[in-house]
């Protein structure tokens, strides 16, 4: 889904931002993509949709269930903020960071 160069431009969130021991990358809208975040789990880099019931988009089989459960819980808790950020290229990162809730 994302190239290494695209990941470099995403906002990096760490445990102090999210409450989970996983690095999460958040970005603004990408052309022809449904809203998603990326997470670095203990086993791989995973793309997960931002929606009412988040789904692992890629890879579908290489992930730690506990890591993914925590990320999905965090996405559900912050879905509105993440979608606002995704859909608005002028949405300041500093505002997003203030609005995000930790699990």
Jmol script that loads the backbone (N, CA, C; Angstrom):
load data "model"
ATOM      1  N   UNK A   1       0.817  -1.190   0.000  1.00  0.00           N
ATOM      2  CA  UNK A   1       0.000   0.000   0.000  1.00  0.00           C
ATOM      3  C   UNK A   1       0.861   1.254   0.000  1.00  0.00           C
ATOM      4  N   UNK A   2       1.769   1.383   0.947  1.00  0.00           N
ATOM      5  CA  UNK A   2       2.597   2.578   1.035  1.00  0.00           C
ATOM      6  C   UNK A   2       4.042   2.245   0.712  1.00  0.00           C
ATOM      7  N   UNK A   3       4.688   3.155   0.015  1.00  0.00           N
ATOM      8  CA  UNK A   3       6.103   2.955  -0.241  1.00  0.00           C
ATOM      9  C   UNK A   3       6.889   3.481   0.945  1.00  0.00           C
ATOM     10  N   UNK A   4       8.164   3.122   1.028  1.00  0.00           N
ATOM     11  CA  UNK A   4       9.011   3.592   2.127  1.00  0.00           C
ATOM     12  C   UNK A   4       9.092   5.115   2.120  1.00  0.00           C
ATOM     13  N   UNK A   5       9.128   5.742   0.937  1.00  0.00           N
ATOM     14  CA  UNK A   5       9.207   7.198   0.858  1.00  0.00           C
ATOM     15  C   UNK A   5       7.933   7.831   1.412  1.00  0.00           C
ATOM     16  N   UNK A   6       6.771   7.274   1.108  1.00  0.00           N
ATOM     17  CA  UNK A   6       5.517   7.812   1.617  1.00  0.00           C
ATOM     18  C   UNK A   6       5.451   7.688   3.130  1.00  0.00           C
ATOM     19  N   UNK A   7       5.920   6.590   3.689  1.00  0.00           N
ATOM     20  CA  UNK A   7       5.920   6.400   5.136  1.00  0.00           C
ATOM     21  C   UNK A   7       6.765   7.471   5.804  1.00  0.00           C
ATOM     22  N   UNK A   8       7.845   7.884   5.155  1.00  0.00           N
ATOM     23  CA  UNK A   8       8.731   8.898   5.730  1.00  0.00           C
ATOM     24  C   UNK A   8       8.015  10.222   5.951  1.00  0.00           C
ATOM     25  N   UNK A   9       6.961  10.507   5.195  1.00  0.00           N
ATOM     26  CA  UNK A   9       6.237  11.760   5.326  1.00  0.00           C
ATOM     27  C   UNK A   9       5.062  11.682   6.300  1.00  0.00           C
ATOM     28  N   UNK A  10       4.750  10.517   6.794  1.00  0.00           N
ATOM     29  CA  UNK A  10       3.635  10.353   7.713  1.00  0.00           C
ATOM     30  C   UNK A  10       4.038  10.801   9.116  1.00  0.00           C
ATOM     31  N   UNK A  11       3.048  11.212   9.914  1.00  0.00           N
ATOM     32  CA  UNK A  11       3.294  11.588  11.306  1.00  0.00           C
ATOM     33  C   UNK A  11       3.552  10.321  12.112  1.00  0.00           C
ATOM     34  N   UNK A  12       4.629  10.302  12.862  1.00  0.00           N
ATOM     35  CA  UNK A  12       4.981   9.148  13.699  1.00  0.00           C
ATOM     36  C   UNK A  12       4.428   9.354  15.098  1.00  0.00           C
ATOM     37  N   UNK A  13       3.618   8.423  15.557  1.00  0.00           N
ATOM     38  CA  UNK A  13       3.074   8.473  16.910  1.00  0.00           C
ATOM     39  C   UNK A  13       3.676   7.331  17.716  1.00  0.00           C
ATOM     40  N   UNK A  14       4.043   7.636  18.949  1.00  0.00           N
ATOM     41  CA  UNK A  14       4.678   6.657  19.822  1.00  0.00           C
ATOM     42  C   UNK A  14       3.802   6.400  21.044  1.00  0.00           C
ATOM     43  N   UNK A  15       4.269   5.550  21.931  1.00  0.00           N
ATOM     44  CA  UNK A  15       3.486   5.139  23.097  1.00  0.00           C
ATOM     45  C   UNK A  15       2.999   6.331  23.916  1.00  0.00           C
ATOM     46  N   UNK A  16       3.816   7.368  24.059  1.00  0.00           N
ATOM     47  CA  UNK A  16       3.370   8.531  24.839  1.00  0.00           C
ATOM     48  C   UNK A  16       2.210   9.269  24.163  1.00  0.00           C
ATOM     49  N   UNK A  17       2.026   9.074  22.848  1.00  0.00           N
ATOM     50  CA  UNK A  17       0.916   9.692  22.109  1.00  0.00           C
ATOM     51  C   UNK A  17      -0.328   8.817  22.105  1.00  0.00           C
ATOM     52  N   UNK A  18      -0.139   7.491  22.082  1.00  0.00           N
ATOM     53  CA  UNK A  18      -1.252   6.565  21.854  1.00  0.00           C
ATOM     54  C   UNK A  18      -1.611   5.690  23.049  1.00  0.00           C
ATOM     55  N   UNK A  19      -0.637   5.458  23.923  1.00  0.00           N
ATOM     56  CA  UNK A  19      -0.860   4.556  25.045  1.00  0.00           C
ATOM     57  C   UNK A  19      -0.569   3.108  24.716  1.00  0.00           C
ATOM     58  N   UNK A  20      -0.139   2.817  23.487  1.00  0.00           N
ATOM     59  CA  UNK A  20       0.186   1.437  23.115  1.00  0.00           C
ATOM     60  C   UNK A  20       1.638   1.371  22.640  1.00  0.00           C
ATOM     61  N   UNK A  21       2.249   0.232  22.864  1.00  0.00           N
ATOM     62  CA  UNK A  21       3.659   0.044  22.552  1.00  0.00           C
ATOM     63  C   UNK A  21       3.834  -0.366  21.095  1.00  0.00           C
ATOM     64  N   UNK A  22       3.416   0.517  20.208  1.00  0.00           N
ATOM     65  CA  UNK A  22       3.479   0.298  18.767  1.00  0.00           C
ATOM     66  C   UNK A  22       3.660   1.653  18.109  1.00  0.00           C
ATOM     67  N   UNK A  23       4.522   1.744  17.113  1.00  0.00           N
ATOM     68  CA  UNK A  23       4.636   2.990  16.359  1.00  0.00           C
ATOM     69  C   UNK A  23       3.505   3.026  15.347  1.00  0.00           C
ATOM     70  N   UNK A  24       2.801   4.157  15.307  1.00  0.00           N
ATOM     71  CA  UNK A  24       1.685   4.329  14.376  1.00  0.00           C
ATOM     72  C   UNK A  24       2.006   5.510  13.475  1.00  0.00           C
ATOM     73  N   UNK A  25       1.759   5.332  12.180  1.00  0.00           N
ATOM     74  CA  UNK A  25       1.939   6.411  11.214  1.00  0.00           C
ATOM     75  C   UNK A  25       0.562   6.873  10.741  1.00  0.00           C
ATOM     76  N   UNK A  26       0.370   8.196  10.740  1.00  0.00           N
ATOM     77  CA  UNK A  26      -0.891   8.805  10.318  1.00  0.00           C
ATOM     78  C   UNK A  26      -0.569   9.817   9.228  1.00  0.00           C
ATOM     79  N   UNK A  27      -1.433   9.911   8.241  1.00  0.00           N
ATOM     80  CA  UNK A  27      -1.191  10.852   7.149  1.00  0.00           C
ATOM     81  C   UNK A  27      -2.499  11.468   6.692  1.00  0.00           C
ATOM     82  N   UNK A  28      -2.364  12.469   5.806  1.00  0.00           N
ATOM     83  CA  UNK A  28      -3.517  13.048   5.121  1.00  0.00           C
ATOM     84  C   UNK A  28      -3.908  12.125   3.971  1.00  0.00           C
ATOM     85  N   UNK A  29      -5.027  12.434   3.355  1.00  0.00           N
ATOM     86  CA  UNK A  29      -5.602  11.606   2.284  1.00  0.00           C
ATOM     87  C   UNK A  29      -4.592  11.332   1.172  1.00  0.00           C
ATOM     88  N   UNK A  30      -4.587  10.086   0.707  1.00  0.00           N
ATOM     89  CA  UNK A  30      -3.815   9.679  -0.459  1.00  0.00           C
ATOM     90  C   UNK A  30      -4.808   9.456  -1.595  1.00  0.00           C
ATOM     91  N   UNK A  31      -4.448   9.850  -2.805  1.00  0.00           N
ATOM     92  CA  UNK A  31      -5.372   9.644  -3.930  1.00  0.00           C
ATOM     93  C   UNK A  31      -5.775   8.174  -4.063  1.00  0.00           C
ATOM     94  N   UNK A  32      -7.034   7.970  -4.299  1.00  0.00           N
ATOM     95  CA  UNK A  32      -7.588   6.629  -4.556  1.00  0.00           C
ATOM     96  C   UNK A  32      -7.373   5.643  -3.408  1.00  0.00           C
ATOM     97  N   UNK A  33      -7.278   6.122  -2.183  1.00  0.00           N
ATOM     98  CA  UNK A  33      -7.104   5.239  -1.025  1.00  0.00           C
ATOM     99  C   UNK A  33      -8.218   5.481  -0.021  1.00  0.00           C
ATOM    100  N   UNK A  34      -8.703   4.416   0.581  1.00  0.00           N
ATOM    101  CA  UNK A  34      -9.631   4.579   1.684  1.00  0.00           C
ATOM    102  C   UNK A  34      -8.795   4.956   2.913  1.00  0.00           C
ATOM    103  N   UNK A  35      -9.371   5.647   3.899  1.00  0.00           N
ATOM    104  CA  UNK A  35      -8.607   6.089   5.073  1.00  0.00           C
ATOM    105  C   UNK A  35      -7.953   4.917   5.810  1.00  0.00           C
ATOM    106  N   UNK A  36      -6.679   5.092   6.161  1.00  0.00           N
ATOM    107  CA  UNK A  36      -5.951   4.050   6.885  1.00  0.00           C
ATOM    108  C   UNK A  36      -4.818   4.658   7.692  1.00  0.00           C
ATOM    109  N   UNK A  37      -4.321   3.893   8.642  1.00  0.00           N
ATOM    110  CA  UNK A  37      -3.093   4.202   9.358  1.00  0.00           C
ATOM    111  C   UNK A  37      -2.162   3.022   9.122  1.00  0.00           C
ATOM    112  N   UNK A  38      -0.908   3.202   9.481  1.00  0.00           N
ATOM    113  CA  UNK A  38       0.036   2.093   9.434  1.00  0.00           C
ATOM    114  C   UNK A  38       0.577   1.906  10.842  1.00  0.00           C
ATOM    115  N   UNK A  39       0.816   0.659  11.209  1.00  0.00           N
ATOM    116  CA  UNK A  39       1.356   0.344  12.533  1.00  0.00           C
ATOM    117  C   UNK A  39       2.538  -0.596  12.373  1.00  0.00           C
ATOM    118  N   UNK A  40       3.552  -0.368  13.183  1.00  0.00           N
ATOM    119  CA  UNK A  40       4.703  -1.252  13.213  1.00  0.00           C
ATOM    120  C   UNK A  40       4.509  -2.180  14.395  1.00  0.00           C
ATOM    121  N   UNK A  41       4.116  -3.410  14.117  1.00  0.00           N
ATOM    122  CA  UNK A  41       3.883  -4.382  15.176  1.00  0.00           C
ATOM    123  C   UNK A  41       5.167  -5.142  15.441  1.00  0.00           C
ATOM    124  N   UNK A  42       5.108  -6.069  16.365  1.00  0.00           N
ATOM    125  CA  UNK A  42       6.301  -6.861  16.690  1.00  0.00           C
ATOM    126  C   UNK A  42       6.741  -7.734  15.519  1.00  0.00           C
ATOM    127  N   UNK A  43       5.848  -7.994  14.571  1.00  0.00           N
ATOM    128  CA  UNK A  43       6.182  -8.876  13.460  1.00  0.00           C
ATOM    129  C   UNK A  43       6.265  -8.196  12.100  1.00  0.00           C
ATOM    130  N   UNK A  44       5.550  -7.086  11.895  1.00  0.00           N
ATOM    131  CA  UNK A  44       5.536  -6.482  10.566  1.00  0.00           C
ATOM    132  C   UNK A  44       4.929  -5.085  10.593  1.00  0.00           C
ATOM    133  N   UNK A  45       4.962  -4.444   9.433  1.00  0.00           N
ATOM    134  CA  UNK A  45       4.292  -3.166   9.214  1.00  0.00           C
ATOM    135  C   UNK A  45       2.910  -3.496   8.657  1.00  0.00           C
ATOM    136  N   UNK A  46       1.866  -2.952   9.267  1.00  0.00           N
ATOM    137  CA  UNK A  46       0.493  -3.321   8.936  1.00  0.00           C
ATOM    138  C   UNK A  46      -0.322  -2.077   8.621  1.00  0.00           C
ATOM    139  N   UNK A  47      -1.122  -2.118   7.560  1.00  0.00           N
ATOM    140  CA  UNK A  47      -2.074  -1.056   7.240  1.00  0.00           C
ATOM    141  C   UNK A  47      -3.440  -1.471   7.778  1.00  0.00           C
ATOM    142  N   UNK A  48      -4.106  -0.524   8.464  1.00  0.00           N
ATOM    143  CA  UNK A  48      -5.413  -0.801   9.064  1.00  0.00           C
ATOM    144  C   UNK A  48      -6.354   0.338   8.694  1.00  0.00           C
ATOM    145  N   UNK A  49      -7.553   0.001   8.288  1.00  0.00           N
ATOM    146  CA  UNK A  49      -8.529   1.004   7.866  1.00  0.00           C
ATOM    147  C   UNK A  49      -8.997   1.849   9.047  1.00  0.00           C
ATOM    148  N   UNK A  50      -9.393   3.081   8.735  1.00  0.00           N
ATOM    149  CA  UNK A  50     -10.006   3.968   9.724  1.00  0.00           C
ATOM    150  C   UNK A  50     -11.495   3.972   9.410  1.00  0.00           C
ATOM    151  N   UNK A  51     -12.254   3.236  10.210  1.00  0.00           N
ATOM    152  CA  UNK A  51     -13.706   3.128  10.029  1.00  0.00           C
ATOM    153  C   UNK A  51     -14.304   2.586  11.320  1.00  0.00           C
ATOM    154  N   UNK A  52     -15.625   2.461  11.372  1.00  0.00           N
ATOM    155  CA  UNK A  52     -16.282   1.984  12.594  1.00  0.00           C
ATOM    156  C   UNK A  52     -15.745   0.636  13.047  1.00  0.00           C
ATOM    157  N   UNK A  53     -15.497  -0.258  12.108  1.00  0.00           N
ATOM    158  CA  UNK A  53     -14.915  -1.569  12.416  1.00  0.00           C
ATOM    159  C   UNK A  53     -13.631  -1.714  11.609  1.00  0.00           C
ATOM    160  N   UNK A  54     -12.502  -1.183  12.152  1.00  0.00           N
ATOM    161  CA  UNK A  54     -11.238  -1.210  11.414  1.00  0.00           C
ATOM    162  C   UNK A  54     -10.844  -2.626  11.006  1.00  0.00           C
ATOM    163  N   UNK A  55     -10.245  -2.711   9.811  1.00  0.00           N
ATOM    164  CA  UNK A  55      -9.818  -3.998   9.268  1.00  0.00           C
ATOM    165  C   UNK A  55      -8.347  -3.919   8.863  1.00  0.00           C
ATOM    166  N   UNK A  56      -7.636  -5.028   9.039  1.00  0.00           N
ATOM    167  CA  UNK A  56      -6.266  -5.123   8.554  1.00  0.00           C
ATOM    168  C   UNK A  56      -6.343  -5.176   7.034  1.00  0.00           C
ATOM    169  N   UNK A  57      -5.663  -4.233   6.388  1.00  0.00           N
ATOM    170  CA  UNK A  57      -5.687  -4.167   4.932  1.00  0.00           C
ATOM    171  C   UNK A  57      -4.522  -4.919   4.311  1.00  0.00           C
ATOM    172  N   UNK A  58      -3.359  -4.833   4.982  1.00  0.00           N
ATOM    173  CA  UNK A  58      -2.185  -5.452   4.391  1.00  0.00           C
ATOM    174  C   UNK A  58      -1.044  -5.444   5.398  1.00  0.00           C
ATOM    175  N   UNK A  59      -0.199  -6.409   5.540  1.00  0.00           N
ATOM    176  CA  UNK A  59      -0.464  -7.775   5.106  1.00  0.00           C
ATOM    177  C   UNK A  59      -1.557  -8.379   5.974  1.00  0.00           C
ATOM    178  N   UNK A  60      -2.262  -9.306   5.453  1.00  0.00           N
ATOM    179  CA  UNK A  60      -3.411  -9.863   6.160  1.00  0.00           C
ATOM    180  C   UNK A  60      -3.048 -10.988   7.111  1.00  0.00           C
ATOM    181  N   UNK A  61      -1.836 -11.511   7.041  1.00  0.00           N
ATOM    182  CA  UNK A  61      -1.552 -12.706   7.839  1.00  0.00           C
ATOM    183  C   UNK A  61      -0.337 -12.595   8.760  1.00  0.00           C
ATOM    184  N   UNK A  62       0.488 -11.568   8.666  1.00  0.00           N
ATOM    185  CA  UNK A  62       1.684 -11.474   9.497  1.00  0.00           C
ATOM    186  C   UNK A  62       1.529 -10.388  10.552  1.00  0.00           C
ATOM    187  N   UNK A  63       0.867 -10.694  11.638  1.00  0.00           N
ATOM    188  CA  UNK A  63       0.758  -9.714  12.704  1.00  0.00           C
ATOM    189  C   UNK A  63       0.488 -10.411  14.020  1.00  0.00           C
ATOM    190  N   UNK A  64       0.773  -9.688  15.089  1.00  0.00           N
ATOM    191  CA  UNK A  64       0.531 -10.172  16.443  1.00  0.00           C
ATOM    192  C   UNK A  64      -0.869  -9.720  16.842  1.00  0.00           C
ATOM    193  N   UNK A  65      -1.738 -10.641  17.194  1.00  0.00           N
ATOM    194  CA  UNK A  65      -3.125 -10.329  17.523  1.00  0.00           C
ATOM    195  C   UNK A  65      -3.278  -9.315  18.641  1.00  0.00           C
ATOM    196  N   UNK A  66      -2.425  -9.374  19.673  1.00  0.00           N
ATOM    197  CA  UNK A  66      -2.517  -8.415  20.772  1.00  0.00           C
ATOM    198  C   UNK A  66      -2.160  -7.018  20.305  1.00  0.00           C
ATOM    199  N   UNK A  67      -1.104  -6.899  19.486  1.00  0.00           N
ATOM    200  CA  UNK A  67      -0.718  -5.599  18.941  1.00  0.00           C
ATOM    201  C   UNK A  67      -1.858  -5.009  18.121  1.00  0.00           C
ATOM    202  N   UNK A  68      -2.425  -5.806  17.230  1.00  0.00           N
ATOM    203  CA  UNK A  68      -3.481  -5.333  16.343  1.00  0.00           C
ATOM    204  C   UNK A  68      -4.733  -4.968  17.138  1.00  0.00           C
ATOM    205  N   UNK A  69      -5.084  -5.743  18.137  1.00  0.00           N
ATOM    206  CA  UNK A  69      -6.259  -5.432  18.962  1.00  0.00           C
ATOM    207  C   UNK A  69      -6.114  -4.072  19.625  1.00  0.00           C
ATOM    208  N   UNK A  70      -4.922  -3.766  20.134  1.00  0.00           N
ATOM    209  CA  UNK A  70      -4.687  -2.468  20.780  1.00  0.00           C
ATOM    210  C   UNK A  70      -4.775  -1.334  19.765  1.00  0.00           C
ATOM    211  N   UNK A  71      -4.225  -1.538  18.575  1.00  0.00           N
ATOM    212  CA  UNK A  71      -4.281  -0.504  17.531  1.00  0.00           C
ATOM    213  C   UNK A  71      -5.724  -0.280  17.097  1.00  0.00           C
ATOM    214  N   UNK A  72      -6.476  -1.338  16.917  1.00  0.00           N
ATOM    215  CA  UNK A  72      -7.885  -1.204  16.514  1.00  0.00           C
ATOM    216  C   UNK A  72      -8.686  -0.476  17.598  1.00  0.00           C
ATOM    217  N   UNK A  73      -8.438  -0.801  18.842  1.00  0.00           N
ATOM    218  CA  UNK A  73      -9.104  -0.096  19.938  1.00  0.00           C
ATOM    219  C   UNK A  73      -8.767   1.392  19.885  1.00  0.00           C
ATOM    220  N   UNK A  74      -7.510   1.724  19.633  1.00  0.00           N
ATOM    221  CA  UNK A  74      -7.074   3.115  19.549  1.00  0.00           C
ATOM    222  C   UNK A  74      -7.721   3.830  18.361  1.00  0.00           C
ATOM    223  N   UNK A  75      -7.800   3.147  17.202  1.00  0.00           N
ATOM    224  CA  UNK A  75      -8.460   3.741  16.033  1.00  0.00           C
ATOM    225  C   UNK A  75      -9.919   4.048  16.356  1.00  0.00           C
ATOM    226  N   UNK A  76     -10.627   3.115  16.971  1.00  0.00           N
ATOM    227  CA  UNK A  76     -12.038   3.324  17.321  1.00  0.00           C
ATOM    228  C   UNK A  76     -12.198   4.508  18.268  1.00  0.00           C
ATOM    229  N   UNK A  77     -11.316   4.632  19.216  1.00  0.00           N
ATOM    230  CA  UNK A  77     -11.344   5.729  20.187  1.00  0.00           C
ATOM    231  C   UNK A  77     -11.101   7.082  19.520  1.00  0.00           C
ATOM    232  N   UNK A  78     -10.329   7.088  18.437  1.00  0.00           N
ATOM    233  CA  UNK A  78      -9.903   8.332  17.795  1.00  0.00           C
ATOM    234  C   UNK A  78     -10.373   8.469  16.351  1.00  0.00           C
ATOM    235  N   UNK A  79     -11.351   7.688  15.955  1.00  0.00           N
ATOM    236  CA  UNK A  79     -11.783   7.657  14.558  1.00  0.00           C
ATOM    237  C   UNK A  79     -12.105   9.036  14.004  1.00  0.00           C
ATOM    238  N   UNK A  80     -12.859   9.840  14.736  1.00  0.00           N
ATOM    239  CA  UNK A  80     -13.259  11.153  14.225  1.00  0.00           C
ATOM    240  C   UNK A  80     -12.057  12.070  14.003  1.00  0.00           C
ATOM    241  N   UNK A  81     -11.133  12.090  14.942  1.00  0.00           N
ATOM    242  CA  UNK A  81      -9.926  12.925  14.805  1.00  0.00           C
ATOM    243  C   UNK A  81      -9.087  12.433  13.628  1.00  0.00           C
ATOM    244  N   UNK A  82      -8.900  11.121  13.522  1.00  0.00           N
ATOM    245  CA  UNK A  82      -8.103  10.562  12.435  1.00  0.00           C
ATOM    246  C   UNK A  82      -8.726  10.857  11.073  1.00  0.00           C
ATOM    247  N   UNK A  83     -10.049  10.769  10.971  1.00  0.00           N
ATOM    248  CA  UNK A  83     -10.714  11.066   9.702  1.00  0.00           C
ATOM    249  C   UNK A  83     -10.652  12.559   9.382  1.00  0.00           C
ATOM    250  N   UNK A  84     -10.782  13.410  10.395  1.00  0.00           N
ATOM    251  CA  UNK A  84     -10.634  14.856  10.161  1.00  0.00           C
ATOM    252  C   UNK A  84      -9.244  15.157   9.606  1.00  0.00           C
ATOM    253  N   UNK A  85      -8.229  14.551  10.201  1.00  0.00           N
ATOM    254  CA  UNK A  85      -6.854  14.762   9.749  1.00  0.00           C
ATOM    255  C   UNK A  85      -6.673  14.200   8.336  1.00  0.00           C
ATOM    256  N   UNK A  86      -7.170  13.004   8.097  1.00  0.00           N
ATOM    257  CA  UNK A  86      -7.056  12.353   6.784  1.00  0.00           C
ATOM    258  C   UNK A  86      -7.673  13.219   5.681  1.00  0.00           C
ATOM    259  N   UNK A  87      -8.854  13.774   5.961  1.00  0.00           N
ATOM    260  CA  UNK A  87      -9.626  14.475   4.932  1.00  0.00           C
ATOM    261  C   UNK A  87      -9.276  15.937   4.748  1.00  0.00           C
ATOM    262  N   UNK A  88      -8.412  16.496   5.579  1.00  0.00           N
ATOM    263  CA  UNK A  88      -8.125  17.925   5.504  1.00  0.00           C
ATOM    264  C   UNK A  88      -6.618  18.159   5.522  1.00  0.00           C
ATOM    265  N   UNK A  89      -6.047  18.446   4.372  1.00  0.00           N
ATOM    266  CA  UNK A  89      -4.611  18.676   4.271  1.00  0.00           C
ATOM    267  C   UNK A  89      -4.152  19.900   5.065  1.00  0.00           C
ATOM    268  N   UNK A  90      -5.073  20.772   5.443  1.00  0.00           N
ATOM    269  CA  UNK A  90      -4.714  21.957   6.216  1.00  0.00           C
ATOM    270  C   UNK A  90      -4.880  21.746   7.720  1.00  0.00           C
ATOM    271  N   UNK A  91      -5.311  20.567   8.116  1.00  0.00           N
ATOM    272  CA  UNK A  91      -5.500  20.241   9.534  1.00  0.00           C
ATOM    273  C   UNK A  91      -4.117  20.138  10.179  1.00  0.00           C
ATOM    274  N   UNK A  92      -3.823  21.014  11.143  1.00  0.00           N
ATOM    275  CA  UNK A  92      -2.484  21.007  11.739  1.00  0.00           C
ATOM    276  C   UNK A  92      -2.197  19.734  12.543  1.00  0.00           C
ATOM    277  N   UNK A  93      -1.005  19.224  12.393  1.00  0.00           N
ATOM    278  CA  UNK A  93      -0.581  18.050  13.152  1.00  0.00           C
ATOM    279  C   UNK A  93      -0.641  18.333  14.646  1.00  0.00           C
ATOM    280  N   UNK A  94      -0.277  19.547  15.049  1.00  0.00           N
ATOM    281  CA  UNK A  94      -0.307  19.897  16.478  1.00  0.00           C
ATOM    282  C   UNK A  94      -1.717  19.797  17.041  1.00  0.00           C
ATOM    283  N   UNK A  95      -2.723  20.167  16.249  1.00  0.00           N
ATOM    284  CA  UNK A  95      -4.120  20.057  16.697  1.00  0.00           C
ATOM    285  C   UNK A  95      -4.506  18.584  16.845  1.00  0.00           C
ATOM    286  N   UNK A  96      -4.113  17.769  15.874  1.00  0.00           N
ATOM    287  CA  UNK A  96      -4.418  16.344  15.952  1.00  0.00           C
ATOM    288  C   UNK A  96      -3.810  15.749  17.209  1.00  0.00           C
ATOM    289  N   UNK A  97      -2.555  16.065  17.485  1.00  0.00           N
ATOM    290  CA  UNK A  97      -1.877  15.509  18.652  1.00  0.00           C
ATOM    291  C   UNK A  97      -2.577  15.897  19.953  1.00  0.00           C
ATOM    292  N   UNK A  98      -3.129  17.108  20.022  1.00  0.00           N
ATOM    293  CA  UNK A  98      -3.843  17.547  21.226  1.00  0.00           C
ATOM    294  C   UNK A  98      -5.175  16.821  21.388  1.00  0.00           C
ATOM    295  N   UNK A  99      -5.791  16.445  20.268  1.00  0.00           N
ATOM    296  CA  UNK A  99      -7.134  15.839  20.297  1.00  0.00           C
ATOM    297  C   UNK A  99      -7.111  14.321  20.448  1.00  0.00           C
ATOM    298  N   UNK A 100      -6.008  13.678  20.121  1.00  0.00           N
ATOM    299  CA  UNK A 100      -5.940  12.224  20.218  1.00  0.00           C
ATOM    300  C   UNK A 100      -6.042  11.754  21.658  1.00  0.00           C
ATOM    301  N   UNK A 101      -6.749  10.654  21.857  1.00  0.00           N
ATOM    302  CA  UNK A 101      -6.863  10.048  23.186  1.00  0.00           C
ATOM    303  C   UNK A 101      -6.030   8.773  23.239  1.00  0.00           C
ATOM    304  N   UNK A 102      -5.483   8.533  24.394  1.00  0.00           N
ATOM    305  CA  UNK A 102      -4.676   7.313  24.620  1.00  0.00           C
ATOM    306  C   UNK A 102      -5.558   6.186  25.112  1.00  0.00           C
ATOM    307  N   UNK A 103      -5.150   4.940  24.797  1.00  0.00           N
ATOM    308  CA  UNK A 103      -5.855   3.780  25.340  1.00  0.00           C
ATOM    309  C   UNK A 103      -5.278   3.426  26.681  1.00  0.00           C
TER     310      UNK A 103
END
end "model"
wireframe off; spacefill off
backbone 0.3
color backbone group
